[in-house]
Every structure is written in structure tokens, then in C-alpha cells.
């Protein structure tokens, strides 16, 4: 039978023999997709939170696991990794010569002290996710909430102290109190976050009054030196 006869009878010559192979190909692709949707790997620093139709079912530890394809979903949460949030500055690049910028951060770093002076406070909050279920499902934006808590508490603690305390001898105490207060509210608000450390990176008077402040501070030190000599 030539091509014209095959065309008239509505057949394509020789195509029929490839149909079974095409079925096997579709079946193989479907099987691979099914396996990919069933098995999943959790890295050593993470856990997997499983939900079914949006409802929490279980938490899986690191390793190879199975889930119901399509019906169940896995959220991988890095619980062993230390995270950090920066306030009053941002890291542009990290390495041997890290680069930072204060662009767009002035509103969060400028604070009023208890003696009605201004301080430019830069700090870092280091934390881990200690409860993946709470972190994912209890609060809509847990990290944003933690940032709001941190900034509010820092303003409160700085506002209870003089500018000299904030710039010098009171820095360690401020970091400790802020750490404790942030953790307390993280537990109260069910954020699933554990605060590991609060570091006051840098505390200075604002640039606009920095020279005047340094001049006053220098005079005060000279005055203290003269007083000590006369004793």
C-alpha cells in the first residue's frame, strides 16, 4: 500500500507500532513524578513539618522520608542554623573586608535617651528556630514580629538610661536586659524562636551632634582628671 492509499483510508503507515512504546513512556514519566512527590530528603540542620490539606500532621527528622503525594505537603525548617537580624545597619558583603551601609536604617537606630539626648544604636539579634510548628503556623510573620519586638524593647531600655550609660558603661547591661525581654515576648507570642544573643554592634551620638558631644565628653574627662589630681 502506497502513501496515497494510506491517506485515503485514514491511516499513517507504520505509526501504529510505536503506540505501545508511547504508552510505556507516559507510564514511566508518571511513575517518576509520583516517586518525586512521595519521597523527600531532610538535611541534617533541618526538620520537615508535614501538613495534610493544610492541617499539621507530624514532624520528620533529618533523613529520607515518605509522604502522600498531592495530599501532603512538607515544609523544611532549618532548626540547627543560627540566623541573625541587623538593626541600624545592613551588611552588603561579608568576608575578610565586610562592607556595611546605614542607608534606610536611620529610623530604627535613632533613639531618645532618658536625659533627652539622641543616640544612634546599632545592634544584632542572633536566634534559632526552636519550635518549627509555632514558627510556621502560630504567627503570620514571626521574624517581622520579632524585629518589631526587638526595636520596641531597645527603645524602652535606652529611654530609661542616660546617654553616657548607653554610650559607655551600660552597654553590656542593656544587651543582657534586651535579650531577656525579647525572649520573654517570643515565648508569650508563640513565635517558636529562641534568642541566643543580642550584640550592641556600635553606639554613637548622631552625626549631626557627634563633634559637639565629643568636645563635651573631652572636657568632662579633663575635669575629672583635675579633680583626681587635687585629691
MONORQUI-V903867 format. One record per residue. N is the residue number from 0. RES is the residue in one small letter. PSI is psi in degrees with one decimal (999 if undefined). OMEGA is omega in whole degrees, -180 to 180 (* if undefined). Layout:
BEGIN
n-><N:N>
res-><RES:RES>
psi-><PSI:PSI>
omega-><OMEGA:OMEGA>
END
This chain:
BEGIN
n-><0:1:2:3:4:5:6:7:8:9:10:11:12:13:14:15:16:17:18:19:20:21:22:23:24:25:26:27:28:29:30:31:32:33:34:35:36:37:38:39:40:41:42:43:44:45:46:47:48:49:50:51:52:53:54:55:56:57:58:59:60:61:62:63:64:65:66:67:68:69:70:71:72:73:74:75:76:77:78:79:80:81:82:83:84:85:86:87:88:89:90:91:92:93:94:95:96:97:98:99:100:101:102:103:104:105:106:107:108:109:110:111:112:113:114:115:116:117:118:119:120:121:122:123:124:125:126:127:128:129:130:131:132:133:134:135:136:137:138:139:140:141:142:143:144:145:146:147:148:149:150:151:152:153:154:155:156:157:158:159:160:161:162:163:164:165:166:167:168:169:170:171:172:173:174:175:176:177:178:179:180:181:182:183:184:185:186:187:188:189:190:191:192:193:194:195:196:197:198:199:200:201:202:203:204:205:206:207:208:209:210:211:212:213:214:215:216:217:218:219:220:221:222:223:224:225:226:227:228:229:230>
res-><x:x:x:x:x:x:x:x:x:x:x:x:x:x:x:x:x:x:x:x:x:x:x:x:x:x:x:x:x:x:x:x:x:x:x:x:x:x:x:x:x:x:x:x:x:x:x:x:x:x:x:x:x:x:x:x:x:x:x:x:x:x:x:x:x:x:x:x:x:x:x:x:x:x:x:x:x:x:x:x:x:x:x:x:x:x:x:x:x:x:x:x:x:x:x:x:x:x:x:x:x:x:x:x:x:x:x:x:x:x:x:x:x:x:x:x:x:x:x:x:x:x:x:x:x:x:x:x:x:x:x:x:x:x:x:x:x:x:x:x:x:x:x:x:x:x:x:x:x:x:x:x:x:x:x:x:x:x:x:x:x:x:x:x:x:x:x:x:x:x:x:x:x:x:x:x:x:x:x:x:x:x:x:x:x:x:x:x:x:x:x:x:x:x:x:x:x:x:x:x:x:x:x:x:x:x:x:x:x:x:x:x:x:x:x:x:x:x:x:x:x:x:x:x:x:x:x:x:x:x:x>
psi-><127.3:179.5:-39.7:-40.2:-39.5:-38.5:-40.6:-36.4:-2.9:17.0:154.4:118.8:123.5:-7.6:-29.3:-30.2:-17.1:-9.2:-44.9:-37.7:-37.1:-38.7:-42.3:-37.7:-46.9:-41.2:-41.2:-43.6:-42.2:-39.8:-42.0:-45.0:-40.6:-42.0:-41.1:-33.9:-15.2:-46.1:144.2:153.5:132.7:126.0:160.4:-29.3:5.7:171.5:162.4:123.6:121.4:131.8:149.9:116.3:35.3:-5.5:134.9:132.4:-52.0:170.9:129.5:141.3:172.3:144.2:-169.8:131.8:170.3:152.4:163.1:119.8:141.5:-45.6:-34.0:149.4:143.6:133.1:120.1:122.5:125.1:98.0:-18.8:-4.5:137.5:126.3:162.7:149.1:133.0:141.3:130.6:-4.8:166.9:142.3:121.0:-46.6:140.3:151.3:-152.5:-41.9:85.0:147.2:138.8:161.2:150.2:7.2:125.6:9.9:2.0:-34.5:-29.4:-14.3:-27.8:124.7:150.2:126.3:174.8:-24.2:24.5:35.3:165.1:141.8:140.5:104.8:125.0:130.5:165.6:136.6:119.2:134.2:165.5:158.4:110.4:-11.0:93.3:-36.6:-48.4:-41.2:-37.8:-35.8:-13.6:-34.1:140.2:-47.5:81.6:-38.9:-42.9:-41.1:-43.0:-38.0:-43.7:-41.4:-46.2:-46.0:-41.3:-42.9:-41.1:-42.6:-39.6:-46.4:-42.7:-37.4:-13.3:4.0:158.6:163.5:-33.1:-38.9:-41.6:-39.2:-22.1:-98.2:-19.3:3.6:-44.8:-41.3:-41.3:-46.0:-40.8:-46.6:-43.1:-42.6:-49.9:-42.0:-38.4:-45.7:-40.0:-44.5:-30.8:-39.0:-43.4:-38.3:4.2:46.0:-19.0:24.4:136.4:119.5:124.7:-34.9:142.8:124.0:121.5:102.1:-48.3:137.6:121.7:159.7:155.0:150.7:-35.1:-24.2:11.0:-44.7:-43.8:-41.1:-43.4:-36.4:-44.0:-41.3:-37.4:-42.3:-39.7:-38.9:-40.4:-38.0:-43.0:-36.9:-42.3:-39.9:-42.8:-33.3:-32.3:-14.5:999>
omega-><-180:-176:-179:178:178:-180:-179:-179:178:180:173:-173:174:-176:-174:-175:180:-177:179:179:178:177:178:179:179:179:179:178:180:180:179:179:180:178:179:180:-177:-177:177:-177:176:-179:-175:-177:-173:169:179:178:-175:174:175:-174:178:-180:179:-180:-176:175:-179:178:179:180:180:-176:178:174:177:-179:178:-176:-177:180:-179:173:-180:-175:-179:-177:-179:-178:177:179:176:175:-178:-180:179:177:175:177:177:177:-180:-179:179:176:-179:180:-177:174:176:-178:177:-177:-174:-179:-179:-176:-180:-176:179:180:-177:178:173:170:178:175:177:-170:174:-180:-179:174:177:-175:172:174:-176:176:-176:-179:178:-179:-177:-165:-175:-179:-175:-179:-174:-179:177:178:178:178:179:178:-178:-179:-180:-179:179:178:180:-177:177:180:178:-175:178:-179:179:178:-178:-176:-172:-166:-174:-173:-179:180:179:-179:-180:-179:179:177:-178:-177:177:-179:-180:-179:176:177:-178:-178:176:-178:-176:-176:175:178:-179:-178:170:-176:172:-174:-179:177:-177:168:178:-177:-176:-178:-174:-179:180:180:180:179:178:-180:179:178:179:178:178:179:179:180:178:179:180:180:-179:-180:*>
END
